[in-house]
Amino acid sequence: MMVVLVGCRNNEAESQELVLTLDWFQNANHAGIYEAVDKGFFEDEGLDVTVEPPADPTAILSLVASGDSDFGMFYQPDLMQARNAGVPVIAVAGVVQRPLNSMMSLQSSGIDRPGKLSGKKVGYPGIPWNEAMLTTMLEADGLSRDDVELVDVGFALSQALLAGTVDAVVGAYWTHELIVMENEGHDANVMLPDEWGVPTYYELVLVASEKTVRDRPEIVKKFVKAFSKGYERALSDPQGSIDTLLKMNPDAEIDEAV
């Protein structure tokens, strides 16, 4: 009986289909994931991994908690908030170990610090942590959350800013939105959260449900192993990993200049 059980486990591992949901649309932060898929690192561990961008970036932890996604990419502060609320999802690996998030405004607006946002509109992607970050940054410069109007603009952070829909945005990555705007000829002010009262944190973590970690520890171990190898590959060949990202997402709107 023990032989049969072990055989079943090995067969399951060899054909295990898994879904990884990204935190955002495909970008350079995900290069290691696509390296792991393209170079067969997941396959080497007996894993058939499908990588999906989120239809709703606020629903990722719910997808992982429910089992609709096996793994997800998400933000450490949001994960901590969710766990405090009883969501059974935990981090299994750190990905980006410093904040990439920021508050941004156009230089032409003259808004170069949170205290200049009184009476202004601030766009955000609908993620609760970004609202908490905004509140802390405002309070660090003498304002409160009630002094601004918060507008959910979804993924379209830089677009909303450039269109004048909002006066500033939070949730924008200085490694992405800033570069996109500069490539289009628009200079931006960047206000970093850890310079305005927000403790430093891991920007991106890999998450799984408590149930997955408890019931399928070997799957988690194999996934993290292949996942890590992908990022090691991306670090050793940055341009090659971006080429892989673009090759594997031909229909995605990825700015090749970023």
Contacts in CASP RR format, 6 or more apart in sequence:
PFRMAT RR
TARGET T0000
AUTHOR 0000-0000-0000
METHOD contacts of the structure
MODEL  1
MMVVLVGCRNNEAESQELVLTLDWFQNANHAGIYEAVDKGFFEDEGLDVT
VEPPADPTAILSLVASGDSDFGMFYQPDLMQARNAGVPVIAVAGVVQRPL
NSMMSLQSSGIDRPGKLSGKKVGYPGIPWNEAMLTTMLEADGLSRDDVEL
VDVGFALSQALLAGTVDAVVGAYWTHELIVMENEGHDANVMLPDEWGVPT
YYELVLVASEKTVRDRPEIVKKFVKAFSKGYERALSDPQGSIDTLLKMNP
DAEIDEAV
9 218 0 8 1.000
13 45 0 8 1.000
13 46 0 8 1.000
13 47 0 8 1.000
13 218 0 8 1.000
13 219 0 8 1.000
13 222 0 8 1.000
14 46 0 8 1.000
15 46 0 8 1.000
15 48 0 8 1.000
16 46 0 8 1.000
16 47 0 8 1.000
16 48 0 8 1.000
16 219 0 8 1.000
17 48 0 8 1.000
17 50 0 8 1.000
18 47 0 8 1.000
18 48 0 8 1.000
18 49 0 8 1.000
18 50 0 8 1.000
18 70 0 8 1.000
18 71 0 8 1.000
18 219 0 8 1.000
18 223 0 8 1.000
19 49 0 8 1.000
19 50 0 8 1.000
19 52 0 8 1.000
19 68 0 8 1.000
19 69 0 8 1.000
19 70 0 8 1.000
19 71 0 8 1.000
20 33 0 8 1.000
20 49 0 8 1.000
20 50 0 8 1.000
20 51 0 8 1.000
20 52 0 8 1.000
20 69 0 8 1.000
20 70 0 8 1.000
20 71 0 8 1.000
20 72 0 8 1.000
20 73 0 8 1.000
21 52 0 8 1.000
21 53 0 8 1.000
21 54 0 8 1.000
21 60 0 8 1.000
21 63 0 8 1.000
21 64 0 8 1.000
21 69 0 8 1.000
21 71 0 8 1.000
21 72 0 8 1.000
21 73 0 8 1.000
22 30 0 8 1.000
22 33 0 8 1.000
22 51 0 8 1.000
22 52 0 8 1.000
22 53 0 8 1.000
22 54 0 8 1.000
22 72 0 8 1.000
22 73 0 8 1.000
23 29 0 8 1.000
23 54 0 8 1.000
23 57 0 8 1.000
23 60 0 8 1.000
23 72 0 8 1.000
23 73 0 8 1.000
23 74 0 8 1.000
23 75 0 8 1.000
23 204 0 8 1.000
24 53 0 8 1.000
24 54 0 8 1.000
24 57 0 8 1.000
24 155 0 8 1.000
25 53 0 8 1.000
25 155 0 8 1.000
25 252 0 8 1.000
25 253 0 8 1.000
25 254 0 8 1.000
26 34 0 8 1.000
26 53 0 8 1.000
26 245 0 8 1.000
26 249 0 8 1.000
26 252 0 8 1.000
26 254 0 8 1.000
27 176 0 8 1.000
27 245 0 8 1.000
27 254 0 8 1.000
27 258 0 8 1.000
28 175 0 8 1.000
28 176 0 8 1.000
28 242 0 8 1.000
28 245 0 8 1.000
28 258 0 8 1.000
29 95 0 8 1.000
29 96 0 8 1.000
29 100 0 8 1.000
29 173 0 8 1.000
29 175 0 8 1.000
29 176 0 8 1.000
29 204 0 8 1.000
30 51 0 8 1.000
30 73 0 8 1.000
30 245 0 8 1.000
31 231 0 8 1.000
31 234 0 8 1.000
31 238 0 8 1.000
31 241 0 8 1.000
31 242 0 8 1.000
31 244 0 8 1.000
31 245 0 8 1.000
32 227 0 8 1.000
32 230 0 8 1.000
32 231 0 8 1.000
32 233 0 8 1.000
32 234 0 8 1.000
32 241 0 8 1.000
33 51 0 8 1.000
33 73 0 8 1.000
33 227 0 8 1.000
33 230 0 8 1.000
33 231 0 8 1.000
34 51 0 8 1.000
34 241 0 8 1.000
34 244 0 8 1.000
34 245 0 8 1.000
34 248 0 8 1.000
34 249 0 8 1.000
35 41 0 8 1.000
35 230 0 8 1.000
35 231 0 8 1.000
35 233 0 8 1.000
35 234 0 8 1.000
35 241 0 8 1.000
35 244 0 8 1.000
36 42 0 8 1.000
36 49 0 8 1.000
36 226 0 8 1.000
36 227 0 8 1.000
36 229 0 8 1.000
36 230 0 8 1.000
36 231 0 8 1.000
36 233 0 8 1.000
37 49 0 8 1.000
37 51 0 8 1.000
37 248 0 8 1.000
38 244 0 8 1.000
38 247 0 8 1.000
38 248 0 8 1.000
39 229 0 8 1.000
39 230 0 8 1.000
39 233 0 8 1.000
40 226 0 8 1.000
41 225 0 8 1.000
41 226 0 8 1.000
41 227 0 8 1.000
41 229 0 8 1.000
41 230 0 8 1.000
41 233 0 8 1.000
42 48 0 8 1.000
42 49 0 8 1.000
42 223 0 8 1.000
42 226 0 8 1.000
42 227 0 8 1.000
44 226 0 8 1.000
45 222 0 8 1.000
45 223 0 8 1.000
45 225 0 8 1.000
45 226 0 8 1.000
46 222 0 8 1.000
47 219 0 8 1.000
47 222 0 8 1.000
47 223 0 8 1.000
47 226 0 8 1.000
49 223 0 8 1.000
49 226 0 8 1.000
52 69 0 8 1.000
53 252 0 8 1.000
54 60 0 8 1.000
54 63 0 8 1.000
57 125 0 8 1.000
57 126 0 8 1.000
57 127 0 8 1.000
57 154 0 8 1.000
57 155 0 8 1.000
58 125 0 8 1.000
58 126 0 8 1.000
58 127 0 8 1.000
58 128 0 8 1.000
60 69 0 8 1.000
60 72 0 8 1.000
60 73 0 8 1.000
60 74 0 8 1.000
60 207 0 8 1.000
61 74 0 8 1.000
61 78 0 8 1.000
61 79 0 8 1.000
61 82 0 8 1.000
61 87 0 8 1.000
61 89 0 8 1.000
61 207 0 8 1.000
62 87 0 8 1.000
63 69 0 8 1.000
63 72 0 8 1.000
64 70 0 8 1.000
64 71 0 8 1.000
64 72 0 8 1.000
64 89 0 8 1.000
64 207 0 8 1.000
64 208 0 8 1.000
64 209 0 8 1.000
65 87 0 8 1.000
65 88 0 8 1.000
65 89 0 8 1.000
65 209 0 8 1.000
67 209 0 8 1.000
67 211 0 8 1.000
67 212 0 8 1.000
70 208 0 8 1.000
70 212 0 8 1.000
70 219 0 8 1.000
70 223 0 8 1.000
71 92 0 8 1.000
71 206 0 8 1.000
71 207 0 8 1.000
71 208 0 8 1.000
71 212 0 8 1.000
71 223 0 8 1.000
72 206 0 8 1.000
72 207 0 8 1.000
72 208 0 8 1.000
73 95 0 8 1.000
73 204 0 8 1.000
73 205 0 8 1.000
73 206 0 8 1.000
73 207 0 8 1.000
74 204 0 8 1.000
74 205 0 8 1.000
74 207 0 8 1.000
75 101 0 8 1.000
75 127 0 8 1.000
75 129 0 8 1.000
75 203 0 8 1.000
75 204 0 8 1.000
75 205 0 8 1.000
76 91 0 8 1.000
76 201 0 8 1.000
76 202 0 8 1.000
76 203 0 8 1.000
76 204 0 8 1.000
76 205 0 8 1.000
77 129 0 8 1.000
77 132 0 8 1.000
77 133 0 8 1.000
77 201 0 8 1.000
78 127 0 8 1.000
78 128 0 8 1.000
78 129 0 8 1.000
79 89 0 8 1.000
79 90 0 8 1.000
79 91 0 8 1.000
79 205 0 8 1.000
79 207 0 8 1.000
81 128 0 8 1.000
81 129 0 8 1.000
81 132 0 8 1.000
82 89 0 8 1.000
83 89 0 8 1.000
83 90 0 8 1.000
88 209 0 8 1.000
88 210 0 8 1.000
88 211 0 8 1.000
89 207 0 8 1.000
89 208 0 8 1.000
89 209 0 8 1.000
89 210 0 8 1.000
90 207 0 8 1.000
90 208 0 8 1.000
90 209 0 8 1.000
90 210 0 8 1.000
90 213 0 8 1.000
91 202 0 8 1.000
91 205 0 8 1.000
91 206 0 8 1.000
91 207 0 8 1.000
92 205 0 8 1.000
92 206 0 8 1.000
92 207 0 8 1.000
92 208 0 8 1.000
92 213 0 8 1.000
92 220 0 8 1.000
92 224 0 8 1.000
93 205 0 8 1.000
93 206 0 8 1.000
93 224 0 8 1.000
93 227 0 8 1.000
93 228 0 8 1.000
94 202 0 8 1.000
94 204 0 8 1.000
94 205 0 8 1.000
94 206 0 8 1.000
95 202 0 8 1.000
95 203 0 8 1.000
95 204 0 8 1.000
95 205 0 8 1.000
95 206 0 8 1.000
95 231 0 8 1.000
96 202 0 8 1.000
96 203 0 8 1.000
96 204 0 8 1.000
97 202 0 8 1.000
97 203 0 8 1.000
98 200 0 8 1.000
98 202 0 8 1.000
98 203 0 8 1.000
99 192 0 8 1.000
99 193 0 8 1.000
99 194 0 8 1.000
99 198 0 8 1.000
99 200 0 8 1.000
99 201 0 8 1.000
99 203 0 8 1.000
100 173 0 8 1.000
100 174 0 8 1.000
100 175 0 8 1.000
100 176 0 8 1.000
100 203 0 8 1.000
100 204 0 8 1.000
101 130 0 8 1.000
101 133 0 8 1.000
101 170 0 8 1.000
101 171 0 8 1.000
101 172 0 8 1.000
101 173 0 8 1.000
101 193 0 8 1.000
101 203 0 8 1.000
102 170 0 8 1.000
102 171 0 8 1.000
102 172 0 8 1.000
102 173 0 8 1.000
102 174 0 8 1.000
102 178 0 8 1.000
102 190 0 8 1.000
102 191 0 8 1.000
102 192 0 8 1.000
102 193 0 8 1.000
103 114 0 8 1.000
103 122 0 8 1.000
103 134 0 8 1.000
103 137 0 8 1.000
103 168 0 8 1.000
103 169 0 8 1.000
103 170 0 8 1.000
103 171 0 8 1.000
103 172 0 8 1.000
103 190 0 8 1.000
103 191 0 8 1.000
103 193 0 8 1.000
103 196 0 8 1.000
104 157 0 8 1.000
104 161 0 8 1.000
104 168 0 8 1.000
104 169 0 8 1.000
104 170 0 8 1.000
104 172 0 8 1.000
104 174 0 8 1.000
104 177 0 8 1.000
104 178 0 8 1.000
104 181 0 8 1.000
104 188 0 8 1.000
104 189 0 8 1.000
104 190 0 8 1.000
104 191 0 8 1.000
105 111 0 8 1.000
105 112 0 8 1.000
105 161 0 8 1.000
105 167 0 8 1.000
105 168 0 8 1.000
105 169 0 8 1.000
105 188 0 8 1.000
105 189 0 8 1.000
105 191 0 8 1.000
106 161 0 8 1.000
106 162 0 8 1.000
106 186 0 8 1.000
106 187 0 8 1.000
106 188 0 8 1.000
106 189 0 8 1.000
107 187 0 8 1.000
107 188 0 8 1.000
107 189 0 8 1.000
108 187 0 8 1.000
109 167 0 8 1.000
109 168 0 8 1.000
109 189 0 8 1.000
110 116 0 8 1.000
110 189 0 8 1.000
111 117 0 8 1.000
111 120 0 8 1.000
111 167 0 8 1.000
111 168 0 8 1.000
111 189 0 8 1.000
112 189 0 8 1.000
112 191 0 8 1.000
113 141 0 8 1.000
113 191 0 8 1.000
113 196 0 8 1.000
114 137 0 8 1.000
114 138 0 8 1.000
114 140 0 8 1.000
114 141 0 8 1.000
114 143 0 8 1.000
114 191 0 8 1.000
114 196 0 8 1.000
115 138 0 8 1.000
115 141 0 8 1.000
115 142 0 8 1.000
115 143 0 8 1.000
117 138 0 8 1.000
117 143 0 8 1.000
117 147 0 8 1.000
117 148 0 8 1.000
117 167 0 8 1.000
117 168 0 8 1.000
118 143 0 8 1.000
118 147 0 8 1.000
118 148 0 8 1.000
119 147 0 8 1.000
119 148 0 8 1.000
119 149 0 8 1.000
120 148 0 8 1.000
120 149 0 8 1.000
120 166 0 8 1.000
120 167 0 8 1.000
120 168 0 8 1.000
121 148 0 8 1.000
121 149 0 8 1.000
121 150 0 8 1.000
121 151 0 8 1.000
121 165 0 8 1.000
121 166 0 8 1.000
121 167 0 8 1.000
121 168 0 8 1.000
122 134 0 8 1.000
122 148 0 8 1.000
122 149 0 8 1.000
122 150 0 8 1.000
122 151 0 8 1.000
122 166 0 8 1.000
122 167 0 8 1.000
122 168 0 8 1.000
122 169 0 8 1.000
122 170 0 8 1.000
123 150 0 8 1.000
123 151 0 8 1.000
123 152 0 8 1.000
123 153 0 8 1.000
123 157 0 8 1.000
123 160 0 8 1.000
123 161 0 8 1.000
123 165 0 8 1.000
123 166 0 8 1.000
123 168 0 8 1.000
123 169 0 8 1.000
123 170 0 8 1.000
124 130 0 8 1.000
124 131 0 8 1.000
124 134 0 8 1.000
124 150 0 8 1.000
124 151 0 8 1.000
124 152 0 8 1.000
124 153 0 8 1.000
124 154 0 8 1.000
124 157 0 8 1.000
124 169 0 8 1.000
124 170 0 8 1.000
124 171 0 8 1.000
125 152 0 8 1.000
125 153 0 8 1.000
125 154 0 8 1.000
125 155 0 8 1.000
125 157 0 8 1.000
125 171 0 8 1.000
126 152 0 8 1.000
126 154 0 8 1.000
127 171 0 8 1.000
130 170 0 8 1.000
130 171 0 8 1.000
131 145 0 8 1.000
131 150 0 8 1.000
131 170 0 8 1.000
133 170 0 8 1.000
133 171 0 8 1.000
133 193 0 8 1.000
133 198 0 8 1.000
134 145 0 8 1.000
134 148 0 8 1.000
134 150 0 8 1.000
134 170 0 8 1.000
135 144 0 8 1.000
135 145 0 8 1.000
136 193 0 8 1.000
136 196 0 8 1.000
136 197 0 8 1.000
136 198 0 8 1.000
137 170 0 8 1.000
137 191 0 8 1.000
137 193 0 8 1.000
137 196 0 8 1.000
137 197 0 8 1.000
137 198 0 8 1.000
138 144 0 8 1.000
138 145 0 8 1.000
138 147 0 8 1.000
138 148 0 8 1.000
140 196 0 8 1.000
140 197 0 8 1.000
141 196 0 8 1.000
151 160 0 8 1.000
151 165 0 8 1.000
151 166 0 8 1.000
153 159 0 8 1.000
153 160 0 8 1.000
153 165 0 8 1.000
153 166 0 8 1.000
153 169 0 8 1.000
157 169 0 8 1.000
157 171 0 8 1.000
157 172 0 8 1.000
157 177 0 8 1.000
158 169 0 8 1.000
158 172 0 8 1.000
158 177 0 8 1.000
158 180 0 8 1.000
158 181 0 8 1.000
160 166 0 8 1.000
160 169 0 8 1.000
161 168 0 8 1.000
161 169 0 8 1.000
161 172 0 8 1.000
161 181 0 8 1.000
161 188 0 8 1.000
162 181 0 8 1.000
162 184 0 8 1.000
162 186 0 8 1.000
169 177 0 8 1.000
172 178 0 8 1.000
174 190 0 8 1.000
174 192 0 8 1.000
176 258 0 8 1.000
177 188 0 8 1.000
178 188 0 8 1.000
178 190 0 8 1.000
179 255 0 8 1.000
179 257 0 8 1.000
179 258 0 8 1.000
180 255 0 8 1.000
180 258 0 8 1.000
181 187 0 8 1.000
181 188 0 8 1.000
182 188 0 8 1.000
183 255 0 8 1.000
183 257 0 8 1.000
183 258 0 8 1.000
194 200 0 8 1.000
206 224 0 8 1.000
206 227 0 8 1.000
208 220 0 8 1.000
212 219 0 8 1.000
212 220 0 8 1.000
213 220 0 8 1.000
233 241 0 8 1.000
234 241 0 8 1.000
242 256 0 8 1.000
245 254 0 8 1.000
246 254 0 8 1.000
246 256 0 8 1.000
END
